[in-house]
């Protein structure tokens, strides 16, 4: 018991997690230019977030993944998603076509 009395560690305890999350969001808000680059590169490299992040110097692959899954169902991403699905179908049809 005496051995552990001097050990005072909070194990990464965050006193106010809501405030902490709000500060993180504000500090890492996506600019319109970054969104456009993300969408353009997503068409070229679908779900290759490491490659997409290489074109966004201030973003990590984790940031790209989080942004994608947060925005994939919104209207702003619908056109990009539709283009990607058409491209995927075209590639699959070409692969099935006998030569």
Secondary structure by P-SEA (a helix, b strand, c coil): ccccccccccccccccaaaaaaaaaaaccccaaaaaaaaaaaaacccaaaaaaaacccccaaaaaaaaaaccccccaaaaaaaaaaaaaaaaaaaaccc
